């Protein structure tokens, strides 16, 4: 009887691979879908691989929240960084970037994290921290343009309401001249 050939060795998964798999599952199935057994199966490994990196599911979930938080905060810091006097252009750039592309995976992750936060105080605290960083970074750009704290705060809310709202909608259906509509929206937000 011929010997069965050895299967190719599996690549070792690092901690980040588990976190990224958990985030993908979270986006598709919600927090209830993030289970060790199903993640291991989808990654083609045993649960032992999971326990090499994490004590338990709560530790994985904490790592998911931290990974998401660090990514979102570093993105907004990078996106709002500019030379003095360039704040208006940077805000226009941010609006243009978020208007031009729809990151479906990113918005699914954002919505799943926010849904999770409705039921879990740890997730809610992380969402609050990320939102605070987003608003603070945008507010600083508006203040640097000479606006009062109150006006800067209001425009920051308007900015994020637009960014998140338009990412959920197919605005092309509502406006025949979308570039003109976007120009008007940018003017309302950016002054």
JOVENMO-V114453 format. One record per residue. N is the residue number from 0. RES is the residue in one small letter. SS is DSSP state (alpha for helix, beta for strand, coil for the rest). OMEGA is omega as a letter, one per 40 degrees, with the letter a starting at -180 (999 if undefined). BURIAL is # if it has 9 or more other C-alpha atoms within 8 Angstrom, else .. Layout:
{{N & RES & SS & OMEGA & BURIAL} {N & RES & SS & OMEGA & BURIAL}}
This chain:
{{0 & x & coil & a & .} {1 & x & coil & i & .} {2 & x & coil & i & .} {3 & x & coil & i & .} {4 & x & coil & i & .} {5 & x & coil & i & .} {6 & x & coil & a & .} {7 & x & coil & a & .} {8 & x & coil & i & .} {9 & x & coil & i & .} {10 & x & coil & i & .} {11 & x & coil & i & .} {12 & x & coil & i & .} {13 & x & coil & a & .} {14 & x & alpha & a & .} {15 & x & alpha & i & .} {16 & x & alpha & i & .} {17 & x & alpha & a & #} {18 & x & alpha & a & #} {19 & x & alpha & i & #} {20 & x & alpha & i & #} {21 & x & alpha & i & #} {22 & x & alpha & i & #} {23 & x & alpha & i & #} {24 & x & alpha & i & #} {25 & x & alpha & a & #} {26 & x & alpha & a & #} {27 & x & alpha & a & .} {28 & x & alpha & a & #} {29 & x & coil & a & #} {30 & x & alpha & a & .} {31 & x & alpha & i & .} {32 & x & alpha & a & #} {33 & x & coil & a & #} {34 & x & coil & a & .} {35 & x & alpha & a & #} {36 & x & alpha & a & .} {37 & x & alpha & i & #} {38 & x & alpha & i & #} {39 & x & alpha & a & #} {40 & x & alpha & a & #} {41 & x & alpha & i & .} {42 & x & alpha & i & .} {43 & x & coil & a & .} {44 & x & coil & i & #} {45 & x & coil & i & .} {46 & x & alpha & i & #} {47 & x & alpha & i & .} {48 & x & alpha & i & #} {49 & x & alpha & a & #} {50 & x & alpha & i & #} {51 & x & alpha & a & .} {52 & x & alpha & a & .} {53 & x & coil & i & #} {54 & x & coil & a & .} {55 & x & coil & a & .} {56 & x & alpha & i & #} {57 & x & alpha & i & .} {58 & x & alpha & i & #} {59 & x & alpha & a & #} {60 & x & alpha & i & .} {61 & x & alpha & i & .} {62 & x & alpha & i & #} {63 & x & alpha & i & #} {64 & x & alpha & a & #} {65 & x & alpha & i & #} {66 & x & alpha & i & #} {67 & x & alpha & a & .} {68 & x & alpha & a & #} {69 & x & alpha & i & .} {70 & x & alpha & a & .} {71 & x & alpha & a & #} {72 & x & alpha & i & #} {73 & x & alpha & i & .} {74 & x & alpha & a & .} {75 & x & alpha & i & #} {76 & x & alpha & i & #} {77 & x & alpha & a & .} {78 & x & alpha & a & .} {79 & x & alpha & i & #} {80 & x & coil & i & .} {81 & x & coil & i & .} {82 & x & coil & i & .} {83 & x & coil & a & .} {84 & x & coil & a & .} {85 & x & coil & a & .} {86 & x & alpha & i & #} {87 & x & alpha & a & #} {88 & x & alpha & i & .} {89 & x & alpha & i & #} {90 & x & alpha & i & #} {91 & x & alpha & i & #} {92 & x & alpha & i & .} {93 & x & alpha & i & #} {94 & x & alpha & a & #} {95 & x & alpha & a & .} {96 & x & alpha & a & .} {97 & x & alpha & i & #} {98 & x & alpha & a & #} {99 & x & alpha & a & .} {100 & x & coil & i & .} {101 & x & coil & i & .} {102 & x & coil & a & .} {103 & x & alpha & i & .} {104 & x & alpha & a & .} {105 & x & alpha & a & .} {106 & x & alpha & i & #} {107 & x & alpha & i & #} {108 & x & alpha & i & #} {109 & x & alpha & a & #} {110 & x & alpha & i & #} {111 & x & alpha & i & #} {112 & x & alpha & a & #} {113 & x & alpha & i & #} {114 & x & alpha & i & #} {115 & x & alpha & a & #} {116 & x & alpha & i & #} {117 & x & coil & a & .} {118 & x & coil & a & .} {119 & x & coil & a & .} {120 & x & alpha & i & .} {121 & x & alpha & i & .} {122 & x & alpha & i & #} {123 & x & alpha & i & #} {124 & x & alpha & i & #} {125 & x & alpha & i & #} {126 & x & alpha & i & #} {127 & x & alpha & i & .} {128 & x & alpha & i & #} {129 & x & alpha & i & #} {130 & x & alpha & i & .} {131 & x & alpha & i & .} {132 & x & alpha & i & #} {133 & x & alpha & a & #} {134 & x & alpha & a & #} {135 & x & alpha & i & .} {136 & x & alpha & i & #} {137 & x & alpha & a & #} {138 & x & alpha & i & #} {139 & x & alpha & i & #} {140 & x & alpha & i & #} {141 & x & alpha & i & #} {142 & x & alpha & i & #} {143 & x & alpha & i & #} {144 & x & coil & i & #} {145 & x & coil & i & .} {146 & x & coil & i & #} {147 & x & coil & i & .} {148 & x & alpha & a & .} {149 & x & alpha & i & .} {150 & x & alpha & i & .} {151 & x & alpha & i & #} {152 & x & alpha & i & #} {153 & x & alpha & i & .} {154 & x & alpha & i & #} {155 & x & alpha & i & #} {156 & x & alpha & i & #} {157 & x & alpha & i & #} {158 & x & alpha & a & #} {159 & x & alpha & i & #} {160 & x & alpha & i & .} {161 & x & alpha & a & .} {162 & x & alpha & a & #} {163 & x & alpha & a & .} {164 & x & alpha & a & #} {165 & x & alpha & i & #} {166 & x & alpha & i & #} {167 & x & alpha & a & .} {168 & x & coil & i & .} {169 & x & coil & a & .} {170 & x & alpha & i & .} {171 & x & alpha & a & .} {172 & x & alpha & a & .} {173 & x & coil & a & .} {174 & x & coil & a & .} {175 & x & coil & a & .} {176 & x & coil & a & .} {177 & x & alpha & i & #} {178 & x & alpha & i & .} {179 & x & alpha & i & .} {180 & x & alpha & i & #} {181 & x & alpha & i & #} {182 & x & alpha & i & .} {183 & x & alpha & i & .} {184 & x & alpha & i & .} {185 & x & alpha & a & #} {186 & x & alpha & i & .} {187 & x & alpha & a & .} {188 & x & alpha & a & #} {189 & x & alpha & i & #} {190 & x & coil & 999 & .}}
